[in-house]
Amino acid sequence: MTVLEMKFPAYSLSERNRRWSIANQLMEEEHVDALIVYGDREGAFPATFAPDAYFTNERPGSIVIFPKNEEPISVVFLVTAIEDHIQARYTNSQGWIRPENMYVGKMGTTIVQIIKDIGLKNGNFGVIGLEPYPPYYFDGAMPYNTWQTILKELPNATFKPVGHKFFALTSVKSPEEIEVLKWSANVGEKMCQAMLEATRPGVRENELYAAAMAACAQHVGFTTVILMGSGPEFVGWGLPAWTYRPEQPRVIQEGDIILAEVFSSLGMLETQHQPSIAVGNIHPDFEKAAAAARQSYENGVKMLRNGIRFGDVVKAMNEPMREAGGWHVHPLIHSISPFGLIGVGDEIARLPETKEYGKVMPIPSIGLDTELKAGMVFAFEPNCAIGKKVINLGGTVIVGEGGGIELNHNSTRLMRASW
């Protein structure tokens, strides 16, 4: 079946109304008159911070002012966003913001003027964008100058961060959102498969990267980056070094492991996939690490059910690592779309070289006491290192009534290249 033959998911006006009702519920519970919702620039992948698009169904990168029991106002960054909105009206695409509620000028001065114009200069505001949003915004995403202008020019208003409450109300996905997630996960599956099929000794890392990016576009998904590394040993985790330093992409050799984190997105809902690809015969420690990572994945899927404490899922996922005597390079699990909960095992960054650096703070677990609800979405990324032999597996899993609902499969086991 081709992409054109598949039923393409879309958000309805019922989904819009559900989300706007969540905004009003948030304001009611937090006793505020309006929300100020900061959205990071578009294309800021991975870990997109786009609560603005959650309420607008438009291009991300705006600041939304949402008065209680009224329609939201979107302050966009450039006139091109207005031009796109006009074009969407020509083609009857479904955006949610009326023209009179769109303004250009994503700055504190514009926000202040709109708030004064709608009669809320002395109002109580809930703000999304001030609280930590790991892994990139530990001090919040709101720019300093924007926030200081708002505080200075609205001295009689009150402000409170409500990002945590926003997470609690939006982390359970609707049926429409789950269909979008399924599409995104299928695209991610295709990207991982394309990487596997392109893998053989003699190709360079960039060729595998290109294969995955092409598969994403071919199957109607969106991504901007892939995390990737390769070698007979590899302990890093991030973008390939040749994307930020002028150096040659590495040539793949037999005995290598290719480690990657693939991001796929549709409708601002992201899925994540964790392919590890073995190139021919690999070191036995890789096999040991892969077995531990797979068992960690299975433990997590079994535990990811409605009503369970998040910390219990993390504990179950960590146990195979402990039994194998392994350590890990990044968290084992985290919530996704939106981020908020992070689960880290006992041993992270256990490399003797870390003692040569300045202060090295381990990644913290966040939200271990949170009770999970059916419909929440998690990125599973159990990773195990035996010495310097690292394996990373996983994909995207939804909390179910009796256990996790897996959205993809090929990257949840060690993948083996053939040529």
N, C-alpha and C positions, 0 to 999 in steps of 0.2 A: 504494500500500500504506500503510495506516495504522500508527501506532505499535503498536496492539494486535495487528496481524497480523504484525509482525516478531518474529523470535526475539530475545528479550531476553537479553543476556549476564549471567552470574553466576559467582561464584567457587565452586569445588567444594572438598571436603575434600582432594582431591589438591593443589590450589593452596595450601591451608593448610599441608599437610605439606611442600610444596616450600619455602615461605617459612620455616617453622620449621627446616627442615634448613639453610637459608642462615644462620639465626641461630647454629646450632651450629657450622657451618663457620667463621663469623666468630670465634666464641669460641675454637675450636681453633687457628686461624691466629694469633690475637692473644694466645694463652696467658692467657685470663681465665676466671674462674669463672662470670661472669654479665654480662648487659648491663643498663645503665640507659638507657632510650630516652625522650627528652623529645619530646613532641608539642605544638606550638603550639595556641592556642585554635581551635575550629572556626570556619569562615567566614573565615579569615585569607587571603583571596585577594587578588591573585594570588600566585604563588610560595609555595604552601602548604608548610609544614614539618610533615609528618604521618607520620614513620616509625613512630609508635605504631600508627596504623591499619593500616600494612602488616602488622603481626603480629597484630592483633586482629580486623580486619574489623568494627569497631564505630565509634561516633561518634568523631571525632578530638578531641584535646584532653586526652589522658591522659598519664601517665608509666608506662611499662612496665618491670617488672623481670623479666628473662628468665634464670633459672638454667640452666646448661648441662644438656642432656639432660632437662629438665623442661618443664612447660607454663608459659607466661608469666602474670604477674600484672599486672593493669591497675588503676592508681590514677586514678580519674576525678575530675572537677572538681566535680560536683554530684550530688545524689541523683537528679535527673531522668535522668541517664545510666543509673542502675540501673532506674528505672521503664521506660525504653525497652527495656532488656534483658529485663525481665519481659514487656513487651508482645510483643517478638519471639518469646519462647517460646510465647505463646498462638497466634501465627500461623505457627509453625514456620519463621521466618526464620533464615537461616544465619549466626549469629555464631560466633565461635571461642573465646570465653572462658567457662569454667565459672563458675557463680555464686559458688562459694567462692573464686575467684581474682579477684574484683572488690571493690575497696575505694573508699570516698569519702574525699577529702582530698588534693588535689593540692598537697602541701606537703612541704618537706624533712623535717619531723618524722615524717610518715607513712611516707615512703620509708625513713628510718632504722629505724623500728620494725619494718617488714616485713623488712628485711634482717637485723636481729637475730633476729627470730622464725624465720627459715628457716636460721639458723646460718651466715651469711656475713659477720659483722661484721668479720672479719679477711681477707676475700676480696679477690680481684683482679677489678676491674670494667672493662669496656669501656663508654665513654659516647658516646652519640649525642646531639648538641645543644650541644657545646662549640666546634666548629670553625666557621669562616666559612661562611655559606650565602647568597651574594649572590642577589638584589639587596637584601635587607632585613636580613640578619643577619650583618654583617661581623665582629661579635664573638661570634657564636654565639647560639643562641636560648634557652639555659638561663637562667632568671632568677637574679640575683645572690644573693638571700636563700635560694632553694632550694638552690643549689649550696654556699653557705657553710655552711648547716646540715648538709648531708651531710658535708662535709669536717671540720667541727668535731666532730660526734657519732660519726664513724667514723675515729678517728685511726690505727688500725692497718690500715685497708684501703688498697689502692692503686687508682688510677684512671688510665685512659689514654683519650684520644679515639680513636674508631674510625669516625668518620663517613666518612672518605675510603674506607676499606675497605668500609663499608656501601654506598657509591655504586658501587664497582667490582663488588660481588656482586649488586646489585639493578638495575643500569641495563639489563641485557639482559632483555627482556620474554618471558614465557612465552606460549604460544598463547592461553591464556585471557585474559591481560592485553591481548594485541593485539586480541582481539575487543572488549574493553571500550574500548580506544583508538579503534577504528574507529567504534563507536557515538558516542563523544564527538566525534570529528571530523565525523561526519555532522551532529550537532547544531550544531556550530560553522559548518558550511557553510550550514545553514538560517538561522542568525542573521545571517550576512553577506548572504544573499539577501534577508532581510527588511529589512535596512537599505537595500539597494540599491532595493528596490521602494518604500520609503517616501520616497526622496530626490526632491525637486523644489524649485524656488525657492519661498520663502515659508513652508516648514515650519521648525520650530526643532530645534536639536540634540537636545533631550530627546525629541522625537517619534521620531527615529531610534533613540535609546537604548532607548526603550520598545518599539519594534518588535522589536529584537534580544532583549531580555529576555523578551518574550512568546513568541518563537519557541523560546527555550531551554526554558522550562517546558512548552510545548506538545509538544515532541519528547522530553521526559524527559531533560533535562540539568540541570546545576547551574552557576550562576555568581553572583558577587556584584558584579562591577564590569566596566565596559568603559572602556578608555582611548580618548579621542576629542578631536579638535579639528577646526576647519574654517576656511576663508577663502581669499582669493586668495594669501595667504602664511601659513604657520604653521610655526613651528620648535620648538614645545614637544612634550612627550611625557608624558602622564599622564592622570589623571582630568579630566573636564571641570571647568573652574573653578567652574561653578555647583553642583557637588556638595560643595564645601568653602568657598565664599564666597557670601554672599547677593547674587547678581547674575543678571541675565536670561540665559537660554540664547540663543546667537546665532541669528539668522535666516539660513537658507541662501539664497545668491544664485547666479545664473548666473555661471559662471567660477570658482566655488569648487572646492577639493579638500577632501573629507572624509577625514580620516585616523583610523584606529581600530586598536585591538588587542582582539580578542574572545577571551574565555576560556570554554572549555566543559569540563565535568568529569563523569565517571561513575566510581563505585567508587574515588574518590580518585586517578584517573588523568586528568590534564589534557591537553587539546590547546589550541594557540594558533593564531589566524588573524589575518591582517594586511590587512584591506580598505582600499584607497584608491579612493574613488569620485569620478569627474569629473562635474561638474555643467555640462553644455553644453560650449561651447568654452572650452578652458583655455589658459594661457600655454604657448608652445613649450618653455620650460625644464622644465615639468612632464612633457611628452612625452619630453624627453631624459632626465630623471631616471628616468622609468618604464622606458624601454628599458634603462638601465644596471641598474636593480634587477631587472628580469626576467632579464637575462643573468646577473647574479650568482646568482639563484635556480637557473637551469638549470645553471650551473657547479657549484653546491653539490650538487644532486641527482645529477649525474653522478659526482661524486667521493665521495659518501657510501657507501662500500662497506667490507666487512669487511677488516680488516688495515691500512687506511690511517691515517696520522697525522692527528690532528685539525687540527693547524696547517696541513697541506697543503690541507684543505678550506677553511679560513679564507682562506688566500692566494688560492685560486682564486676565492672569492666577492668578495674585495676588488679584484681586477684590473679589472673593468668600472667600478668607482667611480673608480679611478685614471685610467683611460683617458678617462672623461667629465669629469675635473677636478672631481669632486664630493666632498662630505664627508658624514658621517652623524651622526644625532642619538642613536643607541643601537647596541648590538651587532648584528652581522649574523646571528648564529646562537648558540644555546645549547642545552644538553641540557635535557630536561624529564622530569618524573616519574621520577627526581628531577632537580633542578638540580645543577650541578657544573662543567660545562665551558662556557666563554664565549669567543666569538671576535669580536674587534674589529678593524676595519681600520685604515688609516694615519691617516685624518683624521676626528676626532670633535670635536664642539662647536667648529667653526671659525667662531666669530662674534666680531667685534671687541668686542662688548659684554662678553664674558667678562672682559676686562681691567679692567672697572670693579668686579669682585667681589673678595671675599677669595680665599683659596686655592681654586682650581678644579682638582680632580684628575680626569683622564680615567678612564673605566671601563677596567679592565685586562682583558686576555685571561687566561684561566685554563685550564690543562691542555692546552696546545698539543702537548705530546709524547705525549699519550695515544693508544694504539692503539685504533681503533674496532672494535667487534664487532657482528656481525649481531644485530639485535634491540634495539639501543640506539635511543633516540627523541630527536629534535631539533626545536626550534622554529626554523624558517627565517624570518627577518625582515629581508631585505636592504632597506636604506633608503638613498636617495641624495638629497642636497640640491644643487641648482644654485643658488648664491646663497641665497635664502630660499624657494626652491620645492622642497618636500620630497615625495617619494613613498616609501611603505613598502608592500612586498608580502610575501606568504609564507603559510606554513601549517606543518603538522606532517608530518615525514618520518622514516621508520624506516630504519636502516642495513640494507642488503641485501647479498647476496653479490657482486653485480655493479654495484650502484648503489643510490641511494635509492628507497624505496617511498613514494610520495606518498599521503597519506590524504585530501587535499582539493584542490580545483582553483580554485574561483571567486575566491578572494582572492589567488591566485598571479599574477594579471595585473591591470592597471589596469581597474577596473570602471567602466562608463559608465552613468549614470542616463538613463532616458528617461521622458517623461511626456506 
